[in-house]
Amino acid sequence: MKDMVLPCKAVGDPPPTIKWLKGNTNGTPTPVLVDSRRSVHGNGSFIIRTVKAEDSGNYSCVASNNWGADEITLNLQVQ
């Protein structure tokens, strides 16, 4: 299997903080699990190594600072 990079580019003053969430079966997004296969890169991208079918789902990148927040949701489908 391949590695997957989900991009999240955010700019602002002050620089925003990036948080990744994954939707679950009850509809409430939860913070992504960071472990030996999953990590958040310094540029905000979420990286999944050796992607598997169980990694499928909706991933949301939330960028926020003192002035507000913005969010984008990406749908990952692994077969």
PDB file of N, CA, C and O in Angstrom:
ATOM      1  N   MET A   1       0.837  -1.194   0.000  1.00  0.00           N
ATOM      2  CA  MET A   1       0.000   0.000   0.000  1.00  0.00           C
ATOM      3  C   MET A   1       0.879   1.254   0.000  1.00  0.00           C
ATOM      4  O   MET A   1       2.070   1.205   0.309  1.00  0.00           O
ATOM      5  N   LYS A   2       0.260   2.360  -0.351  1.00  0.00           N
ATOM      6  CA  LYS A   2       0.987   3.619  -0.463  1.00  0.00           C
ATOM      7  C   LYS A   2       0.754   4.507   0.750  1.00  0.00           C
ATOM      8  O   LYS A   2      -0.132   4.270   1.571  1.00  0.00           O
ATOM      9  N   ASP A   3       1.581   5.534   0.825  1.00  0.00           N
ATOM     10  CA  ASP A   3       1.392   6.569   1.837  1.00  0.00           C
ATOM     11  C   ASP A   3       0.428   7.609   1.279  1.00  0.00           C
ATOM     12  O   ASP A   3       0.375   7.830   0.069  1.00  0.00           O
ATOM     13  N   MET A   4      -0.332   8.246   2.164  1.00  0.00           N
ATOM     14  CA  MET A   4      -1.302   9.263   1.763  1.00  0.00           C
ATOM     15  C   MET A   4      -0.983  10.550   2.514  1.00  0.00           C
ATOM     16  O   MET A   4      -0.755  10.536   3.723  1.00  0.00           O
ATOM     17  N   VAL A   5      -0.969  11.665   1.779  1.00  0.00           N
ATOM     18  CA  VAL A   5      -0.759  12.976   2.390  1.00  0.00           C
ATOM     19  C   VAL A   5      -2.026  13.794   2.165  1.00  0.00           C
ATOM     20  O   VAL A   5      -2.423  14.038   1.026  1.00  0.00           O
ATOM     21  N   LEU A   6      -2.659  14.215   3.259  1.00  0.00           N
ATOM     22  CA  LEU A   6      -3.828  15.089   3.184  1.00  0.00           C
ATOM     23  C   LEU A   6      -3.334  16.505   3.480  1.00  0.00           C
ATOM     24  O   LEU A   6      -2.910  16.789   4.600  1.00  0.00           O
ATOM     25  N   PRO A   7      -3.386  17.394   2.487  1.00  0.00           N
ATOM     26  CA  PRO A   7      -2.821  18.730   2.675  1.00  0.00           C
ATOM     27  C   PRO A   7      -3.734  19.669   3.460  1.00  0.00           C
ATOM     28  O   PRO A   7      -4.959  19.557   3.411  1.00  0.00           O
ATOM     29  N   CYS A   8      -3.116  20.586   4.175  1.00  0.00           N
ATOM     30  CA  CYS A   8      -3.855  21.634   4.875  1.00  0.00           C
ATOM     31  C   CYS A   8      -2.943  22.844   4.974  1.00  0.00           C
ATOM     32  O   CYS A   8      -2.036  22.883   5.806  1.00  0.00           O
ATOM     33  N   LYS A   9      -3.187  23.831   4.122  1.00  0.00           N
ATOM     34  CA  LYS A   9      -2.353  25.029   4.117  1.00  0.00           C
ATOM     35  C   LYS A   9      -3.165  26.181   4.684  1.00  0.00           C
ATOM     36  O   LYS A   9      -4.241  26.506   4.181  1.00  0.00           O
ATOM     37  N   ALA A  10      -2.642  26.790   5.726  1.00  0.00           N
ATOM     38  CA  ALA A  10      -3.344  27.908   6.354  1.00  0.00           C
ATOM     39  C   ALA A  10      -2.342  29.006   6.689  1.00  0.00           C
ATOM     40  O   ALA A  10      -1.237  28.734   7.159  1.00  0.00           O
ATOM     41  N   VAL A  11      -2.742  30.238   6.442  1.00  0.00           N
ATOM     42  CA  VAL A  11      -1.908  31.392   6.768  1.00  0.00           C
ATOM     43  C   VAL A  11      -2.725  32.381   7.578  1.00  0.00           C
ATOM     44  O   VAL A  11      -3.952  32.401   7.493  1.00  0.00           O
ATOM     45  N   GLY A  12      -2.051  33.190   8.352  1.00  0.00           N
ATOM     46  CA  GLY A  12      -2.731  34.201   9.145  1.00  0.00           C
ATOM     47  C   GLY A  12      -1.764  34.912  10.059  1.00  0.00           C
ATOM     48  O   GLY A  12      -0.606  34.513  10.181  1.00  0.00           O
ATOM     49  N   ASP A  13      -2.232  35.962  10.699  1.00  0.00           N
ATOM     50  CA  ASP A  13      -1.439  36.713  11.661  1.00  0.00           C
ATOM     51  C   ASP A  13      -2.307  36.956  12.883  1.00  0.00           C
ATOM     52  O   ASP A  13      -3.219  37.782  12.831  1.00  0.00           O
ATOM     53  N   PRO A  14      -2.048  36.261  13.978  1.00  0.00           N
ATOM     54  CA  PRO A  14      -0.931  35.332  14.198  1.00  0.00           C
ATOM     55  C   PRO A  14      -1.124  34.038  13.421  1.00  0.00           C
ATOM     56  O   PRO A  14      -2.242  33.698  13.034  1.00  0.00           O
ATOM     57  N   PRO A  15      -0.013  33.308  13.191  1.00  0.00           N
ATOM     58  CA  PRO A  15      -0.115  32.045  12.452  1.00  0.00           C
ATOM     59  C   PRO A  15      -1.111  31.102  13.120  1.00  0.00           C
ATOM     60  O   PRO A  15      -1.094  30.941  14.340  1.00  0.00           O
ATOM     61  N   PRO A  16      -1.979  30.477  12.323  1.00  0.00           N
ATOM     62  CA  PRO A  16      -2.987  29.598  12.908  1.00  0.00           C
ATOM     63  C   PRO A  16      -2.396  28.274  13.396  1.00  0.00           C
ATOM     64  O   PRO A  16      -1.352  27.824  12.924  1.00  0.00           O
ATOM     65  N   THR A  17      -3.088  27.673  14.343  1.00  0.00           N
ATOM     66  CA  THR A  17      -2.758  26.318  14.751  1.00  0.00           C
ATOM     67  C   THR A  17      -3.630  25.366  13.936  1.00  0.00           C
ATOM     68  O   THR A  17      -4.766  25.692  13.590  1.00  0.00           O
ATOM     69  N   ILE A  18      -3.095  24.204  13.637  1.00  0.00           N
ATOM     70  CA  ILE A  18      -3.783  23.212  12.806  1.00  0.00           C
ATOM     71  C   ILE A  18      -4.193  22.039  13.687  1.00  0.00           C
ATOM     72  O   ILE A  18      -3.401  21.532  14.481  1.00  0.00           O
ATOM     73  N   LYS A  19      -5.435  21.621  13.533  1.00  0.00           N
ATOM     74  CA  LYS A  19      -5.942  20.447  14.242  1.00  0.00           C
ATOM     75  C   LYS A  19      -6.651  19.566  13.222  1.00  0.00           C
ATOM     76  O   LYS A  19      -7.443  20.055  12.416  1.00  0.00           O
ATOM     77  N   TRP A  20      -6.365  18.266  13.256  1.00  0.00           N
ATOM     78  CA  TRP A  20      -7.023  17.314  12.362  1.00  0.00           C
ATOM     79  C   TRP A  20      -8.032  16.490  13.137  1.00  0.00           C
ATOM     80  O   TRP A  20      -7.755  16.034  14.247  1.00  0.00           O
ATOM     81  N   LEU A  21      -9.212  16.298  12.545  1.00  0.00           N
ATOM     82  CA  LEU A  21     -10.272  15.498  13.143  1.00  0.00           C
ATOM     83  C   LEU A  21     -10.716  14.445  12.132  1.00  0.00           C
ATOM     84  O   LEU A  21     -10.613  14.650  10.923  1.00  0.00           O
ATOM     85  N   LYS A  22     -11.211  13.315  12.640  1.00  0.00           N
ATOM     86  CA  LYS A  22     -11.772  12.285  11.756  1.00  0.00           C
ATOM     87  C   LYS A  22     -13.198  12.019  12.191  1.00  0.00           C
ATOM     88  O   LYS A  22     -13.468  11.817  13.375  1.00  0.00           O
ATOM     89  N   GLY A  23     -14.123  12.020  11.218  1.00  0.00           N
ATOM     90  CA  GLY A  23     -15.510  11.699  11.508  1.00  0.00           C
ATOM     91  C   GLY A  23     -15.624  10.235  11.903  1.00  0.00           C
ATOM     92  O   GLY A  23     -14.896   9.387  11.387  1.00  0.00           O
ATOM     93  N   ASN A  24     -16.538   9.943  12.818  1.00  0.00           N
ATOM     94  CA  ASN A  24     -16.738   8.546  13.195  1.00  0.00           C
ATOM     95  C   ASN A  24     -18.187   8.146  12.939  1.00  0.00           C
ATOM     96  O   ASN A  24     -18.964   8.944  12.416  1.00  0.00           O
ATOM     97  N   THR A  25     -18.548   6.945  13.295  1.00  0.00           N
ATOM     98  CA  THR A  25     -19.859   6.411  12.933  1.00  0.00           C
ATOM     99  C   THR A  25     -21.021   7.149  13.580  1.00  0.00           C
ATOM    100  O   THR A  25     -22.120   7.148  13.027  1.00  0.00           O
ATOM    101  N   ASN A  26     -20.813   7.784  14.743  1.00  0.00           N
ATOM    102  CA  ASN A  26     -21.924   8.511  15.373  1.00  0.00           C
ATOM    103  C   ASN A  26     -21.996   9.963  14.916  1.00  0.00           C
ATOM    104  O   ASN A  26     -22.830  10.727  15.402  1.00  0.00           O
ATOM    105  N   GLY A  27     -21.120  10.350  13.978  1.00  0.00           N
ATOM    106  CA  GLY A  27     -21.182  11.683  13.406  1.00  0.00           C
ATOM    107  C   GLY A  27     -20.401  12.748  14.139  1.00  0.00           C
ATOM    108  O   GLY A  27     -20.312  13.880  13.663  1.00  0.00           O
ATOM    109  N   THR A  28     -19.830  12.416  15.289  1.00  0.00           N
ATOM    110  CA  THR A  28     -19.045  13.392  16.047  1.00  0.00           C
ATOM    111  C   THR A  28     -17.566  13.230  15.710  1.00  0.00           C
ATOM    112  O   THR A  28     -16.981  12.189  16.008  1.00  0.00           O
ATOM    113  N   PRO A  29     -16.943  14.252  15.087  1.00  0.00           N
ATOM    114  CA  PRO A  29     -15.521  14.134  14.766  1.00  0.00           C
ATOM    115  C   PRO A  29     -14.672  14.065  16.039  1.00  0.00           C
ATOM    116  O   PRO A  29     -14.974  14.710  17.043  1.00  0.00           O
ATOM    117  N   THR A  30     -13.613  13.274  15.970  1.00  0.00           N
ATOM    118  CA  THR A  30     -12.681  13.155  17.087  1.00  0.00           C
ATOM    119  C   THR A  30     -11.268  13.443  16.578  1.00  0.00           C
ATOM    120  O   THR A  30     -10.994  13.256  15.393  1.00  0.00           O
ATOM    121  N   PRO A  31     -10.370  13.893  17.453  1.00  0.00           N
ATOM    122  CA  PRO A  31      -8.989  14.139  17.009  1.00  0.00           C
ATOM    123  C   PRO A  31      -8.383  12.882  16.383  1.00  0.00           C
ATOM    124  O   PRO A  31      -8.630  11.765  16.837  1.00  0.00           O
ATOM    125  N   VAL A  32      -7.587  13.085  15.334  1.00  0.00           N
ATOM    126  CA  VAL A  32      -6.956  11.942  14.675  1.00  0.00           C
ATOM    127  C   VAL A  32      -5.962  11.284  15.618  1.00  0.00           C
ATOM    128  O   VAL A  32      -5.384  11.933  16.490  1.00  0.00           O
ATOM    129  N   LEU A  33      -5.778  10.005  15.429  1.00  0.00           N
ATOM    130  CA  LEU A  33      -4.806   9.245  16.191  1.00  0.00           C
ATOM    131  C   LEU A  33      -3.438   9.472  15.564  1.00  0.00           C
ATOM    132  O   LEU A  33      -3.259   9.254  14.366  1.00  0.00           O
ATOM    133  N   VAL A  34      -2.476   9.908  16.363  1.00  0.00           N
ATOM    134  CA  VAL A  34      -1.098  10.068  15.892  1.00  0.00           C
ATOM    135  C   VAL A  34      -0.287   8.927  16.492  1.00  0.00           C
ATOM    136  O   VAL A  34      -0.226   8.759  17.710  1.00  0.00           O
ATOM    137  N   ASP A  35       0.335   8.146  15.608  1.00  0.00           N
ATOM    138  CA  ASP A  35       1.123   7.002  16.061  1.00  0.00           C
ATOM    139  C   ASP A  35       2.231   6.743  15.047  1.00  0.00           C
ATOM    140  O   ASP A  35       2.618   7.650  14.310  1.00  0.00           O
ATOM    141  N   SER A  36       2.742   5.522  15.000  1.00  0.00           N
ATOM    142  CA  SER A  36       3.849   5.210  14.088  1.00  0.00           C
ATOM    143  C   SER A  36       3.435   5.274  12.617  1.00  0.00           C
ATOM    144  O   SER A  36       4.295   5.420  11.748  1.00  0.00           O
ATOM    145  N   ARG A  37       2.132   5.169  12.320  1.00  0.00           N
ATOM    146  CA  ARG A  37       1.643   5.242  10.936  1.00  0.00           C
ATOM    147  C   ARG A  37       1.063   6.592  10.569  1.00  0.00           C
ATOM    148  O   ARG A  37       0.987   6.924   9.386  1.00  0.00           O
ATOM    149  N   ARG A  38       0.656   7.374  11.543  1.00  0.00           N
ATOM    150  CA  ARG A  38      -0.033   8.641  11.282  1.00  0.00           C
ATOM    151  C   ARG A  38       0.695   9.789  11.975  1.00  0.00           C
ATOM    152  O   ARG A  38       1.074   9.688  13.142  1.00  0.00           O
ATOM    153  N   SER A  39       0.882  10.886  11.234  1.00  0.00           N
ATOM    154  CA  SER A  39       1.562  12.034  11.826  1.00  0.00           C
ATOM    155  C   SER A  39       1.084  13.324  11.159  1.00  0.00           C
ATOM    156  O   SER A  39       0.564  13.312  10.044  1.00  0.00           O
ATOM    157  N   VAL A  40       1.273  14.426  11.866  1.00  0.00           N
ATOM    158  CA  VAL A  40       0.963  15.749  11.324  1.00  0.00           C
ATOM    159  C   VAL A  40       2.298  16.427  11.038  1.00  0.00           C
ATOM    160  O   VAL A  40       3.120  16.610  11.935  1.00  0.00           O
ATOM    161  N   HIS A  41       2.498  16.795   9.780  1.00  0.00           N
ATOM    162  CA  HIS A  41       3.734  17.428   9.332  1.00  0.00           C
ATOM    163  C   HIS A  41       3.753  18.889   9.776  1.00  0.00           C
ATOM    164  O   HIS A  41       2.705  19.468  10.062  1.00  0.00           O
ATOM    165  N   GLY A  42       4.929  19.473   9.832  1.00  0.00           N
ATOM    166  CA  GLY A  42       5.078  20.869  10.230  1.00  0.00           C
ATOM    167  C   GLY A  42       4.313  21.847   9.355  1.00  0.00           C
ATOM    168  O   GLY A  42       3.965  22.936   9.810  1.00  0.00           O
ATOM    169  N   ASN A  43       4.040  21.473   8.085  1.00  0.00           N
ATOM    170  CA  ASN A  43       3.301  22.363   7.181  1.00  0.00           C
ATOM    171  C   ASN A  43       1.786  22.191   7.315  1.00  0.00           C
ATOM    172  O   ASN A  43       1.023  22.808   6.571  1.00  0.00           O
ATOM    173  N   GLY A  44       1.346  21.346   8.271  1.00  0.00           N
ATOM    174  CA  GLY A  44      -0.078  21.152   8.503  1.00  0.00           C
ATOM    175  C   GLY A  44      -0.663  19.906   7.859  1.00  0.00           C
ATOM    176  O   GLY A  44      -1.782  19.514   8.191  1.00  0.00           O
ATOM    177  N   SER A  45       0.068  19.275   6.944  1.00  0.00           N
ATOM    178  CA  SER A  45      -0.431  18.084   6.273  1.00  0.00           C
ATOM    179  C   SER A  45      -0.537  16.907   7.241  1.00  0.00           C
ATOM    180  O   SER A  45       0.266  16.770   8.163  1.00  0.00           O
ATOM    181  N   PHE A  46      -1.542  16.061   7.015  1.00  0.00           N
ATOM    182  CA  PHE A  46      -1.713  14.841   7.792  1.00  0.00           C
ATOM    183  C   PHE A  46      -1.229  13.687   6.921  1.00  0.00           C
ATOM    184  O   PHE A  46      -1.687  13.526   5.790  1.00  0.00           O
ATOM    185  N   ILE A  47      -0.317  12.895   7.439  1.00  0.00           N
ATOM    186  CA  ILE A  47       0.309  11.827   6.676  1.00  0.00           C
ATOM    187  C   ILE A  47      -0.092  10.476   7.265  1.00  0.00           C
ATOM    188  O   ILE A  47       0.028  10.244   8.468  1.00  0.00           O
ATOM    189  N   ILE A  48      -0.572   9.589   6.388  1.00  0.00           N
ATOM    190  CA  ILE A  48      -0.904   8.221   6.787  1.00  0.00           C
ATOM    191  C   ILE A  48       0.012   7.297   5.997  1.00  0.00           C
ATOM    192  O   ILE A  48      -0.043   7.254   4.768  1.00  0.00           O
ATOM    193  N   ARG A  49       0.849   6.564   6.707  1.00  0.00           N
ATOM    194  CA  ARG A  49       1.763   5.637   6.045  1.00  0.00           C
ATOM    195  C   ARG A  49       1.075   4.281   5.863  1.00  0.00           C
ATOM    196  O   ARG A  49       0.320   3.830   6.724  1.00  0.00           O
ATOM    197  N   THR A  50       1.353   3.646   4.727  1.00  0.00           N
ATOM    198  CA  THR A  50       0.776   2.340   4.399  1.00  0.00           C
ATOM    199  C   THR A  50      -0.739   2.373   4.641  1.00  0.00           C
ATOM    200  O   THR A  50      -1.269   1.658   5.492  1.00  0.00           O
ATOM    201  N   VAL A  51      -1.402   3.214   3.876  1.00  0.00           N
ATOM    202  CA  VAL A  51      -2.835   3.445   4.047  1.00  0.00           C
ATOM    203  C   VAL A  51      -3.626   2.140   3.904  1.00  0.00           C
ATOM    204  O   VAL A  51      -3.316   1.309   3.050  1.00  0.00           O
ATOM    205  N   LYS A  52      -4.645   1.968   4.743  1.00  0.00           N
ATOM    206  CA  LYS A  52      -5.472   0.758   4.765  1.00  0.00           C
ATOM    207  C   LYS A  52      -6.946   1.147   4.635  1.00  0.00           C
ATOM    208  O   LYS A  52      -7.307   2.313   4.796  1.00  0.00           O
ATOM    209  N   ALA A  53      -7.788   0.159   4.342  1.00  0.00           N
ATOM    210  CA  ALA A  53      -9.220   0.409   4.190  1.00  0.00           C
ATOM    211  C   ALA A  53      -9.803   1.045   5.448  1.00  0.00           C
ATOM    212  O   ALA A  53     -10.698   1.885   5.354  1.00  0.00           O
ATOM    213  N   GLU A  54      -9.314   0.662   6.611  1.00  0.00           N
ATOM    214  CA  GLU A  54      -9.837   1.215   7.870  1.00  0.00           C
ATOM    215  C   GLU A  54      -9.525   2.708   8.041  1.00  0.00           C
ATOM    216  O   GLU A  54     -10.095   3.364   8.913  1.00  0.00           O
ATOM    217  N   ASP A  55      -8.622   3.243   7.210  1.00  0.00           N
ATOM    218  CA  ASP A  55      -8.307   4.681   7.252  1.00  0.00           C
ATOM    219  C   ASP A  55      -9.340   5.506   6.489  1.00  0.00           C
ATOM    220  O   ASP A  55      -9.319   6.735   6.559  1.00  0.00           O
ATOM    221  N   SER A  56     -10.244   4.846   5.762  1.00  0.00           N
ATOM    222  CA  SER A  56     -11.269   5.573   5.003  1.00  0.00           C
ATOM    223  C   SER A  56     -12.119   6.424   5.935  1.00  0.00           C
ATOM    224  O   SER A  56     -12.351   6.066   7.089  1.00  0.00           O
ATOM    225  N   GLY A  57     -12.578   7.552   5.417  1.00  0.00           N
ATOM    226  CA  GLY A  57     -13.475   8.403   6.194  1.00  0.00           C
ATOM    227  C   GLY A  57     -13.292   9.869   5.862  1.00  0.00           C
ATOM    228  O   GLY A  57     -12.531  10.232   4.965  1.00  0.00           O
ATOM    229  N   ASN A  58     -14.004  10.707   6.603  1.00  0.00           N
ATOM    230  CA  ASN A  58     -13.915  12.155   6.433  1.00  0.00           C
ATOM    231  C   ASN A  58     -12.908  12.723   7.419  1.00  0.00           C
ATOM    232  O   ASN A  58     -13.019  12.522   8.628  1.00  0.00           O
ATOM    233  N   TYR A  59     -11.928  13.434   6.886  1.00  0.00           N
ATOM    234  CA  TYR A  59     -10.901  14.077   7.695  1.00  0.00           C
ATOM    235  C   TYR A  59     -11.069  15.583   7.573  1.00  0.00           C
ATOM    236  O   TYR A  59     -11.165  16.114   6.467  1.00  0.00           O
ATOM    237  N   SER A  60     -11.102  16.266   8.704  1.00  0.00           N
ATOM    238  CA  SER A  60     -11.268  17.719   8.704  1.00  0.00           C
ATOM    239  C   SER A  60     -10.030  18.386   9.255  1.00  0.00           C
ATOM    240  O   SER A  60      -9.523  18.019  10.315  1.00  0.00           O
ATOM    241  N   CYS A  61      -9.551  19.368   8.522  1.00  0.00           N
ATOM    242  CA  CYS A  61      -8.453  20.210   8.976  1.00  0.00           C
ATOM    243  C   CYS A  61      -9.075  21.498   9.505  1.00  0.00           C
ATOM    244  O   CYS A  61      -9.798  22.188   8.787  1.00  0.00           O
ATOM    245  N   VAL A  62      -8.790  21.813  10.760  1.00  0.00           N
ATOM    246  CA  VAL A  62      -9.310  23.032  11.379  1.00  0.00           C
ATOM    247  C   VAL A  62      -8.121  23.949  11.681  1.00  0.00           C
ATOM    248  O   VAL A  62      -7.221  23.586  12.438  1.00  0.00           O
ATOM    249  N   ALA A  63      -8.133  25.131  11.082  1.00  0.00           N
ATOM    250  CA  ALA A  63      -7.095  26.136  11.329  1.00  0.00           C
ATOM    251  C   ALA A  63      -7.717  27.263  12.146  1.00  0.00           C
ATOM    252  O   ALA A  63      -8.769  27.792  11.785  1.00  0.00           O
ATOM    253  N   SER A  64      -7.069  27.623  13.238  1.00  0.00           N
ATOM    254  CA  SER A  64      -7.643  28.674  14.087  1.00  0.00           C
ATOM    255  C   SER A  64      -6.558  29.548  14.691  1.00  0.00           C
ATOM    256  O   SER A  64      -5.437  29.106  14.943  1.00  0.00           O
ATOM    257  N   ASN A  65      -6.928  30.806  14.915  1.00  0.00           N
ATOM    258  CA  ASN A  65      -6.087  31.743  15.664  1.00  0.00           C
ATOM    259  C   ASN A  65      -7.026  32.671  16.437  1.00  0.00           C
ATOM    260  O   ASN A  65      -8.226  32.410  16.526  1.00  0.00           O
ATOM    261  N   ASN A  66      -6.485  33.741  16.986  1.00  0.00           N
ATOM    262  CA  ASN A  66      -7.291  34.656  17.810  1.00  0.00           C
ATOM    263  C   ASN A  66      -8.446  35.290  17.046  1.00  0.00           C
ATOM    264  O   ASN A  66      -9.413  35.744  17.658  1.00  0.00           O
ATOM    265  N   TRP A  67      -8.364  35.329  15.728  1.00  0.00           N
ATOM    266  CA  TRP A  67      -9.358  36.021  14.914  1.00  0.00           C
ATOM    267  C   TRP A  67     -10.467  35.113  14.414  1.00  0.00           C
ATOM    268  O   TRP A  67     -11.463  35.591  13.871  1.00  0.00           O
ATOM    269  N   GLY A  68     -10.305  33.805  14.591  1.00  0.00           N
ATOM    270  CA  GLY A  68     -11.359  32.911  14.137  1.00  0.00           C
ATOM    271  C   GLY A  68     -10.822  31.567  13.692  1.00  0.00           C
ATOM    272  O   GLY A  68      -9.684  31.204  13.988  1.00  0.00           O
ATOM    273  N   ALA A  69     -11.660  30.835  12.975  1.00  0.00           N
ATOM    274  CA  ALA A  69     -11.294  29.490  12.538  1.00  0.00           C
ATOM    275  C   ALA A  69     -11.884  29.213  11.163  1.00  0.00           C
ATOM    276  O   ALA A  69     -12.880  29.815  10.763  1.00  0.00           O
ATOM    277  N   ASP A  70     -11.260  28.306  10.462  1.00  0.00           N
ATOM    278  CA  ASP A  70     -11.765  27.836   9.182  1.00  0.00           C
ATOM    279  C   ASP A  70     -11.519  26.333   9.113  1.00  0.00           C
ATOM    280  O   ASP A  70     -10.645  25.806   9.802  1.00  0.00           O
ATOM    281  N   GLU A  71     -12.285  25.657   8.288  1.00  0.00           N
ATOM    282  CA  GLU A  71     -12.225  24.201   8.249  1.00  0.00           C
ATOM    283  C   GLU A  71     -12.442  23.701   6.831  1.00  0.00           C
ATOM    284  O   GLU A  71     -13.228  24.268   6.073  1.00  0.00           O
ATOM    285  N   ILE A  72     -11.739  22.638   6.482  1.00  0.00           N
ATOM    286  CA  ILE A  72     -11.972  21.950   5.217  1.00  0.00           C
ATOM    287  C   ILE A  72     -12.054  20.460   5.526  1.00  0.00           C
ATOM    288  O   ILE A  72     -11.307  19.947   6.358  1.00  0.00           O
ATOM    289  N   THR A  73     -12.972  19.769   4.845  1.00  0.00           N
ATOM    290  CA  THR A  73     -13.146  18.337   5.058  1.00  0.00           C
ATOM    291  C   THR A  73     -12.794  17.594   3.775  1.00  0.00           C
ATOM    292  O   THR A  73     -13.260  17.943   2.690  1.00  0.00           O
ATOM    293  N   LEU A  74     -11.969  16.567   3.919  1.00  0.00           N
ATOM    294  CA  LEU A  74     -11.547  15.727   2.799  1.00  0.00           C
ATOM    295  C   LEU A  74     -12.092  14.324   3.020  1.00  0.00           C
ATOM    296  O   LEU A  74     -12.066  13.811   4.139  1.00  0.00           O
ATOM    297  N   ASN A  75     -12.582  13.708   1.958  1.00  0.00           N
ATOM    298  CA  ASN A  75     -13.103  12.354   2.042  1.00  0.00           C
ATOM    299  C   ASN A  75     -12.071  11.394   1.468  1.00  0.00           C
ATOM    300  O   ASN A  75     -11.726  11.478   0.289  1.00  0.00           O
ATOM    301  N   LEU A  76     -11.577  10.481   2.303  1.00  0.00           N
ATOM    302  CA  LEU A  76     -10.603   9.490   1.871  1.00  0.00           C
ATOM    303  C   LEU A  76     -11.298   8.139   1.748  1.00  0.00           C
ATOM    304  O   LEU A  76     -11.913   7.651   2.696  1.00  0.00           O
ATOM    305  N   GLN A  77     -11.190   7.546   0.565  1.00  0.00           N
ATOM    306  CA  GLN A  77     -11.770   6.215   0.345  1.00  0.00           C
ATOM    307  C   GLN A  77     -10.667   5.268  -0.069  1.00  0.00           C
ATOM    308  O   GLN A  77     -10.033   5.452  -1.108  1.00  0.00           O
ATOM    309  N   VAL A  78     -10.439   4.251   0.748  1.00  0.00           N
ATOM    310  CA  VAL A  78      -9.393   3.257   0.481  1.00  0.00           C
ATOM    311  C   VAL A  78     -10.081   1.921   0.247  1.00  0.00           C
ATOM    312  O   VAL A  78     -10.892   1.483   1.062  1.00  0.00           O
ATOM    313  N   GLN A  79      -9.757   1.276  -0.866  1.00  0.00           N
ATOM    314  CA  GLN A  79     -10.381  -0.017  -1.184  1.00  0.00           C
ATOM    315  C   GLN A  79      -9.388  -1.145  -0.977  1.00  0.00           C
ATOM    316  O   GLN A  79      -9.723  -2.310  -1.192  1.00  0.00           O
TER     317      GLN A  79
END
